[in-house]
Amino acid sequence: QVRLVQSGGGSVQAGGSLRLSCTASSDIADHNYMAWFRQAPGKEREGLAAIYTRGSSTYYRDFVKDRFTISKVNANNTVYLQMNNLKPEDSAMYYCALDPQGPPLQLLYRFWGQGTPVTVSS
């Protein structure tokens, strides 16, 4: 079983920034894509950003593009999500995921982190 360990969540005021990290227990390049998702209370989990682990291609949902940036350091088996200009509607539990079984921003991933909370105050 591949384990994903997340860190970097917390509480910020609107307009602030956070950087989330996710480190895998195996080589991320073996699994093609790594991605970030979030789930707010009463809402479905939604994909935010994905990165191709054997290259540098990235994919973003329109509503986070230009505010959120996904990046990786393959040598550390780690992906990051830099979140700038945070808004209250960004408040959610954030999850990383590895090894999609479908399109990279859909929910069909094989491995998931335990989640880290992000709370943005107005």
ZIGI-V337922 format. One record per backbone hydrogen bond with DSSP energy under -0.5 kcal/mol. NH is the residue of the N-H (numbers start at 1). CO is the residue of the C=O. Records with the same first field share a line. If there is no record, write none. Layout:
# ZIGI-V337922
NH: CO, CO
This chain:
# ZIGI-V337922
5: 23
6: 4
7: 21
10: 117
12: 119
14: 121
15: 86
16: 13
18: 83
20: 81
21: 7
22: 79
23: 5
24: 77
25: 3
30: 27
31: 28
33: 31
34: 51
35: 97
36: 49
37: 95
38: 46
39: 93
43: 40
46: 38
47: 105
48: 36
49: 36
50: 59
51: 34
52: 57
53: 32, 51
54: 32
55: 52
59: 50
61: 48
64: 61
65: 61
66: 68
67: 64
68: 64
69: 82
71: 80
73: 78
76: 73
77: 73, 74
78: 73
79: 22
80: 71
81: 20
82: 69
83: 18, 81
84: 67, 82
85: 15
86: 16
90: 87
91: 88
92: 118
93: 39
94: 92, 116
95: 37
97: 35
98: 111
99: 33
101: 108
106: 103
109: 107
110: 98, 99
111: 98
113: 96
114: 4
116: 94
118: 92
119: 10
121: 12, 119
